Amino acid sequence: MREESPACDEMAAANVWFPMPEPLPESTSRPARQADTSRRRFSRFLEKWRKDPRSIHRNRQHEADAVATPLGNHSATIGKYRTWLWPRRGQLVVVFVLGLLGIGADLVWPLVTKYLVDQCILDDTRELAVRQHEMLVIGAAMVGIFVLASLFGFLRHVRSTLLTSRLAFDLRQQLFTHILRLPLDQVQGLKTGGVISRVSNDVDNTTGLVQNALLGPALAGLRLAATLAVMFTLEWRIAVAAIVIMPPTMWLHHRFISRIRPIHRSVGGDRQEIDARVGESIGGLRVVRGFAREGSERLIYAVGHHTVIRKQLLSAKTHGMVNIVWGLLMPLSSLIIMIYGGFLVMTGQTGMGTLVAFQGLIWRLLEPVMQIVNSISETQRGLAAMERVFDLLGRTQEKPDRENALPVPKKVVNLRFEKVDFAYPGGGRPVLHDMSFTIAGGATIALVGPSGAGKTTITDLVARFHDPTGGRVLLNGVDLRDYRLSGYRSLLGLVQQETFLFDGTIRENIRYPRRGASDAEVEDAARRANAMEFIAKIPDGLDAIIGERGVKLSGGQRQRLAIARALLADPAILILDEATSNLDSESERLIQESLDTLLQGRTTLVIAHRLSTIVNADQILVIEDGRITARGRHDELLAAGGHYRDMVELQTSASAGLAGLAGLAGSARPQGPLP
């Protein structure tokens, strides 16, 4: 069998989107699936683009989560853009005025050139000394005008850069703030890489529209109009000859440029998917390495980028056709002016100064036209980015406060579920059915039941991550939806089974809910969560960097920091979702002692399977298939039998079995030296 070379592997990396499965033995081999290469993906795109460019909408993920601004509703999107720009209108005016001053200064020179040629250089009727003196004076004046024009250009560049930077910051901050307030189901449906792409690249392209679609075209249009006015004033026949070839050029440009925007939109979607895949691969690096799929991820990454490159080449070729057309226009226009204007000069119908002035004016005519052309092509990319940005900004934020929303009470008297039903959006059947129970202020209620029974959904409703689809959740007799959301959330403390820590120091993570907490309070919270024991052994202690999502810590250590964070928050309502699941027995015992102290006087919901966590609860709810099948204290539920007693007996027997195995392992150890 021929051995594959590394070069062959690299070539494969350029063409395979999904890695081919490992070959099966011949006797069981199935028909091999044809690899989806970047060439095939691009061919499908190209066929669709040639038939109808407008049919190319968003990428798959974007289509799946787009719920706001429909594609093509440009007037609504542009209206939002105009509203967003309005607070910066003063700075826009400053940049625009500086541009006008630069245009005025630039148009002086061709007129001065005509005067110098006709009146100073070729006019033999005037004295030589007078003409020479006049040329020196005009030359000195033009030096001043050139300096002013350069100064205006410099100031415009500085002010324009400052304006763009401020607009980018405003939009990026607004978009990030909006994402933080989106409903959880929408946020979970967005890919991380796609969100990052919108906050970074799309925002830059959107703010670039200020220059590419507003200031640039407006100033170029005024410069074009002013240049045409000067040209027709000097000699209308040469002006007509100079611009006669521009209409067909503009038609060809429009024909090509209208096909570029769908390419940019598709490239933006592909980049979102690539960024999302990179984020997933890095986040799941243990899984990737554990299954030895580094090569597979490299292939996926390579073919994604190769597809983007093919589309970018298609865009470059289309742009190239436009550039060829305009590249011919410049010398052809100059040639027409020289030949036709030369005939007019030779026949005495115009002066040499006019012909020389037109040679300078033609570049000032075509330059703004090219600026407009280039701005149109750049605008295509910016408009596609703007649609994505304002699509996200147009989505309804999470649970806006009702009119006349109430401030939250300082004391929790009771928390009550009243005939609550809930179904996730698009999830089909309800998750909770006719759920009713009451938690007295300061009491602890434990939720037990099999996985998928609806326990976490109950705590999500308490935290108002979701709202009931039927019934009400009441705090002190008032529907949670009638309180101000931000105020209500300030009552909560949350420790989840899947602990999330930020990239930073241990101190910063514990202090997260209370930025103003003192170092002594941070240390006290860590000590009560039994975290100081391992923190003291880490170099730099509380100031140690723990990495993204706390990657440098073990699962139990991360869980203890999450508990310390909740302890520091000092919440009125505490939610513990399997808070001791990742702890060893000794740590669990110590933390349980601190939790017993913490829970006193607080309204607490506990989700747990370990008896040590739920045995002392004021009330235990047994949840099965979204319904409460039993309720009571630990002893009452044991006496009543049913699922709860089965769960306790199963856990007790499992613990006894593990203890027996440990005893056998201990007795099997050699008691003396080996022979």
C-alpha positions as CSV (number, residue, x, y, z in Angstrom):
1,M,0.0,0.0,0.0
2,R,1.3,3.5,-0.9
3,E,2.2,5.6,2.1
4,E,0.6,9.1,2.1
5,S,3.0,12.0,2.4
6,P,2.6,15.0,4.7
7,A,2.0,17.1,1.7
8,C,-1.0,15.0,0.8
9,D,-2.3,15.5,4.2
10,E,-2.0,19.3,3.9
11,M,-3.8,19.2,0.5
12,A,-6.6,17.2,2.2
13,A,-6.8,19.9,4.8
14,A,-7.7,22.4,2.2
15,N,-10.6,20.4,0.8
16,V,-12.3,18.4,3.5
17,W,-15.1,20.1,5.6
18,F,-16.0,17.0,7.6
19,P,-13.4,14.4,8.2
20,M,-14.0,11.1,6.5
21,P,-14.8,8.2,8.8
22,E,-12.2,5.6,9.5
23,P,-12.4,2.9,6.8
24,L,-14.2,-0.3,7.9
25,P,-13.0,-3.8,7.1
26,E,-13.8,-4.8,3.6
27,S,-16.5,-7.3,4.6
28,T,-18.4,-4.6,6.5
29,S,-17.5,-1.5,4.5
30,R,-20.3,0.9,3.7
31,P,-20.4,3.3,0.8
32,A,-18.1,6.1,1.7
33,R,-19.8,9.5,2.1
34,Q,-18.4,12.0,-0.4
35,A,-16.4,14.7,1.4
36,D,-17.8,18.2,1.4
37,T,-14.9,20.2,0.2
38,S,-14.5,24.0,0.0
39,R,-14.6,23.7,-3.8
40,R,-18.0,21.9,-3.6
41,R,-19.3,24.4,-1.1
42,F,-18.2,27.3,-3.2
43,S,-19.6,25.8,-6.4
44,R,-23.1,25.6,-4.7
45,F,-22.8,29.2,-3.6
46,L,-21.6,30.3,-7.0
47,E,-24.5,28.6,-8.8
48,K,-27.0,30.3,-6.5
49,W,-25.2,33.6,-6.8
50,R,-25.3,33.5,-10.6
51,K,-29.0,32.7,-10.7
52,D,-30.2,35.2,-8.2
53,P,-27.8,37.2,-6.0
54,R,-30.7,38.5,-3.9
55,S,-31.5,34.9,-2.8
56,I,-28.4,34.8,-0.8
57,H,-29.5,35.8,2.6
58,R,-27.9,35.1,5.9
59,N,-25.8,32.2,7.1
60,R,-27.6,29.2,8.6
61,Q,-27.2,30.3,12.2
62,H,-28.3,33.8,11.4
63,E,-31.4,32.6,9.7
64,A,-32.2,30.4,12.6
65,D,-32.0,33.2,15.2
66,A,-33.2,36.2,13.2
67,V,-36.4,37.4,14.7
68,A,-36.3,41.2,14.3
69,T,-35.4,43.3,11.2
70,P,-36.2,41.4,8.0
71,L,-33.5,41.4,5.4
72,G,-34.2,44.0,2.7
73,N,-36.1,46.3,5.0
74,H,-33.4,48.9,4.4
75,S,-35.5,52.0,5.2
76,A,-36.2,50.8,8.8
77,T,-32.5,49.9,9.3
78,I,-31.3,53.2,7.9
79,G,-33.8,55.0,10.1
80,K,-32.3,53.3,13.1
81,Y,-28.8,54.2,11.9
82,R,-29.9,57.9,11.5
83,T,-31.3,57.9,15.0
84,W,-28.1,56.4,16.4
85,L,-26.0,59.1,14.6
86,W,-28.1,62.0,15.7
87,P,-26.4,62.7,19.0
88,R,-23.1,63.1,17.2
89,R,-24.5,65.5,14.6
90,G,-22.3,68.4,15.8
91,Q,-19.1,66.5,15.2
92,L,-20.4,65.4,11.8
93,V,-21.0,69.0,10.9
94,V,-17.4,70.0,11.9
95,V,-15.9,67.2,9.8
96,F,-18.2,68.2,6.9
97,V,-17.2,71.9,7.0
98,L,-13.5,71.0,7.1
99,G,-14.1,69.0,4.0
100,L,-15.8,71.9,2.3
101,L,-13.0,74.2,3.1
102,G,-10.5,71.7,1.6
103,I,-12.6,71.4,-1.6
104,G,-12.7,75.2,-2.0
105,A,-8.9,75.5,-1.5
106,D,-8.3,72.7,-4.0
107,L,-10.3,74.2,-6.8
108,V,-8.5,77.5,-6.7
109,W,-5.3,76.1,-8.5
110,P,-6.8,75.1,-11.9
111,L,-8.4,78.6,-12.2
112,V,-5.1,80.3,-11.2
113,T,-3.3,78.1,-13.7
114,K,-5.6,79.4,-16.5
115,Y,-4.9,83.0,-15.5
116,L,-1.1,82.4,-15.3
117,V,-0.9,80.8,-18.7
118,D,-3.2,83.3,-20.5
119,Q,-2.3,86.5,-18.7
120,C,1.3,86.1,-17.5
121,I,3.0,83.5,-19.7
122,L,1.4,84.0,-23.2
123,D,0.2,87.6,-23.0
124,D,3.0,89.6,-24.8
125,T,1.0,92.8,-24.7
126,R,1.9,93.3,-21.0
127,E,5.3,94.3,-19.7
128,L,7.6,91.4,-18.7
129,A,8.5,92.8,-15.3
130,V,4.8,93.3,-14.4
131,R,4.0,89.7,-15.4
132,Q,6.9,88.3,-13.5
133,H,6.0,90.3,-10.4
134,E,2.4,89.1,-10.7
135,M,3.5,85.5,-11.0
136,L,5.7,85.8,-7.9
137,V,2.8,87.3,-5.9
138,I,0.3,84.7,-7.1
139,G,2.8,81.9,-6.4
140,A,3.3,83.1,-2.8
141,A,-0.5,83.3,-2.3
142,M,-0.9,79.8,-3.7
143,V,1.7,78.5,-1.2
144,G,-0.5,79.8,1.6
145,I,-3.5,78.2,0.0
146,F,-1.7,74.9,-0.3
147,V,-0.7,75.1,3.4
148,L,-4.3,75.8,4.4
149,A,-5.6,73.0,2.2
150,S,-3.2,70.6,3.9
151,L,-4.1,71.8,7.3
152,F,-7.9,71.4,6.6
153,G,-7.2,67.9,5.4
154,F,-5.2,67.0,8.5
155,L,-7.8,68.4,10.8
156,R,-10.5,66.6,9.0
157,H,-8.6,63.3,9.2
158,V,-8.1,63.8,13.0
159,R,-11.7,64.8,13.7
160,S,-13.0,62.0,11.5
161,T,-10.9,59.4,13.2
162,L,-12.0,60.6,16.6
163,L,-15.7,60.6,15.5
164,T,-15.4,57.1,14.2
165,S,-13.7,55.8,17.3
166,R,-16.4,57.3,19.6
167,L,-19.2,56.0,17.4
168,A,-17.6,52.5,17.5
169,F,-17.4,52.6,21.2
170,D,-21.0,53.8,21.6
171,L,-22.3,51.2,19.3
172,R,-20.2,48.4,20.7
173,Q,-21.2,49.3,24.3
174,Q,-24.9,49.5,23.3
175,L,-24.7,46.2,21.6
176,F,-22.9,44.5,24.4
177,T,-25.4,45.9,27.0
178,H,-28.3,44.8,24.8
179,I,-26.9,41.2,24.5
180,L,-26.7,41.1,28.3
181,R,-30.4,41.8,28.5
182,L,-31.6,39.4,25.8
183,P,-33.9,36.5,26.9
184,L,-31.9,33.4,27.9
185,D,-33.4,31.2,25.1
186,Q,-32.2,33.7,22.5
187,V,-28.7,34.1,24.0
188,Q,-28.4,30.3,24.2
189,G,-29.4,30.1,20.5
190,L,-26.6,32.4,19.5
191,K,-23.1,31.0,18.8
192,T,-20.4,32.7,20.9
193,G,-18.2,33.3,17.8
194,G,-21.1,34.9,16.0
195,V,-21.8,37.3,18.8
196,I,-18.1,38.2,19.1
197,S,-18.0,38.8,15.3
198,R,-20.9,41.2,15.5
199,V,-19.5,43.1,18.4
200,S,-16.1,43.5,16.8
201,N,-16.0,43.2,12.9
202,D,-19.6,44.1,12.2
203,V,-19.4,47.2,14.5
204,D,-16.3,48.4,12.8
205,N,-17.9,48.0,9.3
206,T,-21.1,49.7,10.5
207,T,-19.3,52.7,11.9
208,G,-17.2,52.8,8.7
209,L,-20.5,53.7,6.9
210,V,-20.2,57.2,8.4
211,Q,-17.2,57.8,6.1
212,N,-18.0,55.4,3.3
213,A,-21.8,56.1,2.9
214,L,-22.3,59.6,4.4
215,L,-19.3,62.0,4.6
216,G,-17.3,60.6,1.8
217,P,-20.0,60.5,-0.9
218,A,-21.5,63.8,0.3
219,L,-18.2,65.7,0.0
220,A,-17.3,63.8,-3.2
221,G,-20.7,64.8,-4.7
222,L,-20.2,68.5,-3.8
223,R,-16.7,68.4,-5.2
224,L,-18.0,66.8,-8.4
225,A,-20.7,69.4,-8.7
226,A,-18.3,72.3,-8.0
227,T,-15.8,70.9,-10.6
228,L,-18.5,70.5,-13.2
229,A,-19.6,74.1,-12.6
230,V,-16.1,75.4,-13.1
231,M,-15.6,73.3,-16.2
232,F,-18.8,74.4,-17.9
233,T,-18.1,78.0,-17.0
234,L,-14.7,77.8,-18.6
235,E,-15.6,75.9,-21.8
236,W,-18.8,73.9,-22.0
237,R,-17.8,72.0,-25.2
238,I,-14.7,70.5,-23.6
239,A,-16.7,69.7,-20.5
240,V,-19.3,67.8,-22.5
241,A,-16.5,65.9,-24.3
242,A,-14.8,65.0,-21.0
243,I,-17.9,63.5,-19.4
244,V,-19.5,61.8,-22.4
245,I,-18.0,58.4,-21.6
246,M,-19.0,58.6,-17.9
247,P,-22.7,57.3,-18.2
248,P,-21.9,54.0,-19.8
249,T,-19.1,53.6,-17.2
250,M,-21.5,54.2,-14.4
251,W,-24.0,51.7,-15.9
252,L,-21.3,49.0,-16.1
253,H,-20.3,49.8,-12.5
254,H,-23.8,49.4,-11.2
255,R,-24.2,46.1,-13.0
256,F,-21.1,44.7,-11.3
257,I,-21.4,46.3,-7.9
258,S,-25.0,45.1,-7.3
259,R,-23.6,41.5,-7.2
260,I,-21.0,42.2,-4.6
261,R,-23.1,42.8,-1.5
262,P,-24.5,39.2,-1.3
263,I,-20.9,37.9,-1.4
264,H,-19.9,40.1,1.6
265,R,-23.0,39.0,3.5
266,S,-22.2,35.4,2.9
267,V,-18.6,35.9,3.9
268,G,-19.7,37.5,7.1
269,G,-21.9,34.5,7.9
270,D,-19.1,32.1,7.2
271,R,-16.8,34.0,9.5
272,Q,-19.3,33.8,12.3
273,E,-19.5,30.0,11.9
274,I,-15.7,29.8,11.8
275,D,-15.3,31.9,14.9
276,A,-17.9,29.9,16.7
277,R,-16.2,26.7,15.8
278,V,-12.9,28.0,17.1
279,G,-14.5,29.0,20.4
280,E,-16.1,25.6,20.8
281,S,-12.8,23.8,20.0
282,I,-10.8,25.8,22.5
283,G,-13.5,25.5,25.1
284,G,-13.7,21.8,24.6
285,L,-10.0,21.2,24.2
286,R,-10.0,18.3,26.7
287,V,-12.6,16.5,24.6
288,V,-10.8,17.2,21.4
289,R,-7.5,15.9,22.7
290,G,-9.2,13.0,24.6
291,F,-10.7,11.7,21.3
292,A,-7.6,12.6,19.3
293,R,-9.6,14.9,17.0
294,E,-7.0,17.7,16.5
295,G,-6.6,16.8,12.9
296,S,-10.4,16.8,12.4
297,E,-10.7,20.3,13.9
298,R,-7.8,21.5,11.8
299,L,-9.5,20.3,8.6
300,I,-12.8,21.9,9.6
301,Y,-11.0,25.2,10.3
302,A,-9.0,25.0,7.1
303,V,-11.9,24.3,4.7
304,G,-14.0,27.0,6.3
305,H,-11.3,29.6,5.6
306,H,-10.7,28.2,2.1
307,T,-14.4,28.7,1.4
308,V,-14.1,32.3,2.6
309,I,-11.0,32.8,0.4
310,R,-12.8,31.5,-2.7
311,K,-15.7,34.0,-2.0
312,Q,-13.3,36.8,-1.4
313,L,-11.5,36.0,-4.7
314,L,-14.9,36.1,-6.4
315,S,-15.5,39.5,-4.8
316,A,-12.0,40.7,-5.8
317,K,-12.6,39.6,-9.4
318,T,-15.9,41.5,-9.6
319,H,-14.2,44.5,-8.0
320,G,-11.4,44.1,-10.6
321,M,-13.8,44.4,-13.5
322,V,-15.0,47.7,-12.0
323,N,-11.4,48.9,-11.5
324,I,-10.5,48.0,-15.1
325,V,-13.4,50.2,-16.4
326,W,-12.4,53.1,-14.2
327,G,-8.7,52.6,-15.0
328,L,-9.5,53.2,-18.7
329,L,-11.7,56.1,-18.0
330,M,-8.9,58.3,-16.6
331,P,-6.5,58.3,-19.5
332,L,-9.3,58.3,-22.1
333,S,-10.8,61.4,-20.6
334,S,-7.5,63.2,-20.5
335,L,-6.8,62.2,-24.1
336,I,-10.2,63.5,-25.3
337,I,-9.6,66.8,-23.6
338,M,-6.1,67.1,-25.1
339,I,-7.2,66.3,-28.7
340,Y,-10.6,68.1,-28.8
341,G,-9.3,71.0,-26.7
342,G,-6.2,71.2,-28.9
343,F,-8.4,71.6,-32.0
344,L,-10.3,74.4,-30.3
345,V,-7.1,76.2,-29.3
346,M,-5.6,75.8,-32.9
347,T,-8.8,77.3,-34.3
348,G,-8.8,80.1,-31.8
349,Q,-12.1,79.1,-30.2
350,T,-10.5,78.9,-26.7
351,G,-7.2,79.7,-25.0
352,M,-4.3,77.6,-24.0
353,G,-4.9,78.5,-20.4
354,T,-8.3,76.8,-20.6
355,L,-6.8,73.6,-22.0
356,V,-4.1,73.5,-19.3
357,A,-6.8,74.2,-16.6
358,F,-8.9,71.3,-17.9
359,Q,-6.0,68.9,-17.6
360,G,-6.0,69.7,-13.9
361,L,-9.8,69.7,-13.6
362,I,-10.3,66.3,-15.2
363,W,-8.4,64.7,-12.3
364,R,-10.5,66.7,-9.8
365,L,-13.6,65.5,-11.7
366,L,-12.8,61.8,-11.8
367,E,-11.3,61.6,-8.3
368,P,-14.7,62.3,-6.6
369,V,-16.4,60.0,-9.0
370,M,-14.0,57.2,-8.1
371,Q,-14.5,58.0,-4.4
372,I,-18.2,57.6,-4.9
373,V,-17.7,54.3,-6.7
374,N,-15.3,53.0,-4.0
375,S,-17.6,54.1,-1.3
376,I,-20.5,52.3,-2.9
377,S,-18.5,49.0,-2.9
378,E,-17.4,49.6,0.6
379,T,-20.9,50.5,1.6
380,Q,-22.1,47.1,0.4
381,R,-20.0,45.4,3.1
382,G,-21.0,48.0,5.7
383,L,-24.7,47.6,4.9
384,A,-24.5,43.9,5.3
385,A,-22.8,44.4,8.7
386,M,-25.3,47.0,9.7
387,E,-28.2,44.7,9.1
388,R,-26.6,42.1,11.4
389,V,-25.9,44.7,14.1
390,F,-29.3,46.3,14.1
391,D,-31.0,42.9,13.7
392,L,-29.5,42.0,17.1
393,L,-30.3,45.5,18.6
394,G,-33.9,45.2,17.3
395,R,-34.6,42.1,19.4
396,T,-36.8,42.6,22.4
397,Q,-34.9,42.7,25.7
398,E,-35.5,40.3,28.5
399,K,-38.7,41.0,30.4
400,P,-39.0,44.8,30.2
401,D,-40.4,46.3,33.4
402,R,-44.2,46.9,33.4
403,E,-45.5,50.4,33.6
404,N,-45.4,51.6,37.3
405,A,-43.3,48.6,38.3
406,L,-42.9,48.3,42.1
407,P,-39.7,48.4,44.1
408,V,-38.8,45.2,45.7
409,P,-39.6,44.6,49.4
410,K,-36.6,44.5,51.8
411,K,-38.0,41.5,53.6
412,V,-39.2,38.2,52.1
413,V,-42.4,37.2,53.9
414,N,-43.2,34.3,51.5
415,L,-42.6,33.1,48.0
416,R,-45.5,31.2,46.3
417,F,-46.1,29.3,43.1
418,E,-49.8,29.5,42.2
419,K,-50.9,27.0,39.6
420,V,-47.8,27.5,37.5
421,D,-47.4,26.0,34.1
422,F,-44.3,26.4,31.9
423,A,-43.1,25.4,28.5
424,Y,-39.9,26.4,26.8
425,P,-40.3,28.5,23.6
426,G,-40.5,26.1,20.8
427,G,-40.1,23.2,23.2
428,G,-43.5,21.6,22.6
429,R,-45.0,20.0,25.7
430,P,-45.1,21.8,29.0
431,V,-42.2,21.1,31.5
432,L,-44.2,22.1,34.6
433,H,-47.9,21.4,35.3
434,D,-50.2,23.1,37.8
435,M,-47.3,23.7,40.2
436,S,-48.4,25.2,43.6
437,F,-46.5,25.5,46.8
438,T,-45.4,28.2,49.3
439,I,-42.1,28.9,50.9
440,A,-42.2,30.9,54.1
441,G,-39.7,33.7,54.5
442,G,-36.5,32.3,56.0
443,A,-37.5,28.6,55.3
444,T,-35.6,26.1,53.2
445,I,-37.3,24.0,50.6
446,A,-35.6,21.1,48.9
447,L,-36.5,19.8,45.4
448,V,-35.7,16.2,44.6
449,G,-36.6,13.9,41.7
450,P,-35.1,12.3,38.7
451,S,-33.1,14.3,36.1
452,G,-35.4,16.2,33.7
453,A,-38.3,16.4,36.2
454,G,-38.3,20.2,36.1
455,K,-36.3,21.1,39.3
456,T,-34.0,23.5,37.6
457,T,-36.9,25.1,35.7
458,I,-38.5,25.9,39.0
459,T,-35.4,27.7,40.2
460,D,-35.2,29.5,36.9
461,L,-38.7,30.8,37.4
462,V,-37.8,32.0,40.9
463,A,-34.7,33.8,39.4
464,R,-37.0,35.2,36.6
465,F,-34.7,33.7,33.9
466,H,-38.1,32.7,32.5
467,D,-41.7,33.7,33.2
468,P,-44.6,31.2,33.7
469,T,-46.7,30.4,30.6
470,G,-49.6,29.9,33.0
471,G,-50.2,30.8,36.6
472,R,-48.1,33.2,38.8
473,V,-45.0,33.3,41.0
474,L,-45.7,35.6,43.9
475,L,-43.3,37.4,46.3
476,N,-45.2,38.7,49.4
477,G,-48.4,38.2,47.5
478,V,-47.3,40.3,44.4
479,D,-46.6,38.8,41.0
480,L,-42.8,38.9,40.3
481,R,-43.6,40.5,36.9
482,D,-44.9,43.6,38.8
483,Y,-41.5,44.2,40.4
484,R,-38.6,46.0,38.8
485,L,-36.4,43.2,37.5
486,S,-33.1,44.6,38.4
487,G,-34.2,45.3,41.9
488,Y,-35.6,41.8,42.3
489,R,-32.5,40.2,41.0
490,S,-30.5,42.0,43.7
491,L,-32.3,39.8,46.3
492,L,-30.9,36.6,44.7
493,G,-27.8,34.5,45.3
494,L,-27.1,31.6,43.0
495,V,-24.8,28.5,43.1
496,Q,-25.3,26.2,40.1
497,Q,-24.1,22.7,39.4
498,E,-22.1,24.0,36.4
499,T,-19.9,26.6,38.1
500,F,-18.8,29.6,36.0
501,L,-15.8,31.6,37.1
502,F,-14.3,34.6,35.3
503,D,-10.7,34.8,34.1
504,G,-9.1,36.8,36.9
505,T,-8.0,36.4,40.5
506,I,-9.7,34.3,43.1
507,R,-10.4,37.6,45.0
508,E,-12.0,39.2,42.0
509,N,-14.3,36.2,41.5
510,I,-15.5,36.0,45.1
511,R,-16.0,39.8,45.1
512,Y,-18.0,39.7,41.9
513,P,-21.5,40.3,43.4
514,R,-20.2,43.1,45.7
515,R,-17.4,45.1,44.1
516,G,-17.1,47.2,47.3
517,A,-16.6,44.3,49.6
518,S,-13.5,44.6,51.8
519,D,-10.6,42.1,51.7
520,A,-11.6,40.9,55.2
521,E,-15.1,40.1,53.9
522,V,-13.7,38.3,50.9
523,E,-11.5,36.2,53.2
524,D,-14.3,35.5,55.6
525,A,-16.6,34.2,52.8
526,A,-13.8,32.0,51.5
527,R,-13.2,30.6,54.9
528,R,-16.9,29.8,55.5
529,A,-17.0,28.0,52.2
530,N,-14.0,25.9,53.2
531,A,-12.0,27.5,50.4
532,M,-9.1,29.0,52.3
533,E,-7.6,25.6,52.9
534,F,-6.6,25.2,49.2
535,I,-6.2,28.9,48.6
536,A,-3.5,29.1,51.2
537,K,-1.5,26.4,49.3
538,I,-1.7,28.3,45.9
539,P,1.1,30.7,45.1
540,D,-0.3,34.3,45.4
541,G,-3.3,33.0,47.4
542,L,-6.4,35.1,46.8
543,D,-4.5,37.0,44.1
544,A,-3.8,33.9,42.0
545,I,-5.0,34.0,38.4
546,I,-7.4,31.0,37.9
547,G,-7.7,31.2,34.1
548,E,-10.8,31.3,31.8
549,R,-13.7,29.6,33.5
550,G,-11.4,28.7,36.4
551,V,-9.5,26.1,34.3
552,K,-6.6,26.0,36.7
553,L,-8.8,24.8,39.6
554,S,-10.4,21.4,40.2
555,G,-14.1,21.0,40.0
556,G,-14.5,20.9,43.8
557,Q,-12.4,24.0,44.2
558,R,-14.4,25.9,41.6
559,Q,-17.6,24.9,43.4
560,R,-16.3,26.2,46.7
561,L,-15.4,29.5,45.2
562,A,-19.0,29.7,43.8
563,I,-20.3,29.1,47.3
564,A,-18.0,31.8,48.7
565,R,-19.3,34.2,46.1
566,A,-22.9,33.5,47.1
567,L,-21.9,33.9,50.8
568,L,-20.5,37.3,50.1
569,A,-23.6,38.4,48.2
570,D,-25.6,37.9,51.4
571,P,-28.8,37.3,49.5
572,A,-32.4,37.3,50.8
573,I,-33.3,34.4,48.4
574,L,-30.7,31.7,47.9
575,I,-30.8,29.1,45.1
576,L,-28.5,26.1,45.5
577,D,-28.5,23.8,42.4
578,E,-26.4,20.7,43.3
579,A,-24.1,23.1,45.2
580,T,-22.2,20.3,46.9
581,S,-22.1,17.8,44.0
582,N,-18.4,18.1,43.2
583,L,-17.1,18.0,46.8
584,D,-15.5,15.2,48.6
585,S,-17.1,13.9,51.8
586,E,-14.9,15.9,54.2
587,S,-15.4,19.2,52.3
588,E,-19.1,18.5,51.9
589,R,-19.4,18.1,55.7
590,L,-17.5,21.4,56.4
591,I,-19.5,23.3,53.8
592,Q,-22.7,21.8,55.0
593,E,-22.0,23.2,58.5
594,S,-21.4,26.7,57.0
595,L,-24.5,26.4,54.8
596,D,-26.6,25.6,57.9
597,T,-25.5,28.9,59.3
598,L,-25.9,30.7,56.1
599,L,-29.5,29.4,55.5
600,Q,-30.8,30.7,58.8
601,G,-33.2,33.5,58.1
602,R,-32.9,33.2,54.3
603,T,-35.5,31.9,51.9
604,T,-33.7,29.0,50.2
605,L,-34.4,26.6,47.4
606,V,-32.1,23.6,47.3
607,I,-31.7,21.1,44.4
608,A,-29.8,18.0,45.6
609,H,-29.6,14.3,45.6
610,R,-27.4,13.9,48.6
611,L,-29.2,13.2,51.9
612,S,-26.9,15.5,53.8
613,T,-28.1,18.5,51.8
614,I,-31.8,17.9,52.1
615,V,-32.5,16.0,55.3
616,N,-32.8,19.2,57.4
617,A,-35.0,21.1,54.9
618,D,-38.2,22.6,56.2
619,Q,-40.1,21.0,53.3
620,I,-39.1,18.6,50.6
621,L,-40.9,18.5,47.3
622,V,-40.7,15.4,45.2
623,I,-40.9,16.4,41.5
624,E,-41.7,13.9,38.8
625,D,-42.6,14.8,35.2
626,G,-43.2,18.4,36.1
627,R,-45.6,17.7,38.9
628,I,-45.4,17.6,42.7
629,T,-46.0,14.0,43.6
630,A,-45.2,14.2,47.3
631,R,-44.3,16.9,49.9
632,G,-43.3,16.9,53.5
633,R,-40.3,16.7,55.8
634,H,-37.7,13.9,55.5
635,D,-39.2,11.7,58.2
636,E,-42.7,12.1,56.9
637,L,-41.8,11.2,53.3
638,L,-39.8,8.2,54.5
639,A,-42.9,7.0,56.4
640,A,-45.2,7.6,53.4
641,G,-43.0,5.4,51.1
642,G,-43.0,6.0,47.4
643,H,-40.3,7.5,45.2
644,Y,-38.6,9.4,47.9
645,R,-38.0,6.4,50.1
646,D,-36.8,4.4,47.1
647,M,-34.3,7.1,46.4
648,V,-33.1,7.2,50.0
649,E,-32.8,3.4,50.2
650,L,-30.9,3.3,46.9
651,Q,-28.5,6.0,48.0
652,T,-28.0,4.3,51.4
653,S,-27.3,0.9,49.8
654,A,-24.9,2.5,47.3
655,S,-23.0,4.2,50.1
656,A,-22.9,1.0,52.1
657,G,-21.5,-0.8,49.0
658,L,-18.8,1.7,48.5
659,A,-17.9,1.5,52.1
660,G,-17.7,-2.3,51.9
661,L,-15.4,-2.0,48.8
662,A,-13.2,0.4,50.6
663,G,-13.0,-2.0,53.5
664,L,-12.1,-4.9,51.3
665,A,-9.4,-2.8,49.6
666,G,-8.0,-2.0,53.0
667,S,-7.9,-5.6,54.2
668,A,-6.3,-6.7,50.9
669,R,-3.2,-4.5,51.5
670,P,0.0,-6.3,52.5
671,Q,0.5,-6.1,56.2
672,G,4.2,-6.6,56.1
673,P,7.1,-6.4,53.7
674,L,7.0,-8.4,50.5
675,P,8.9,-11.6,50.5
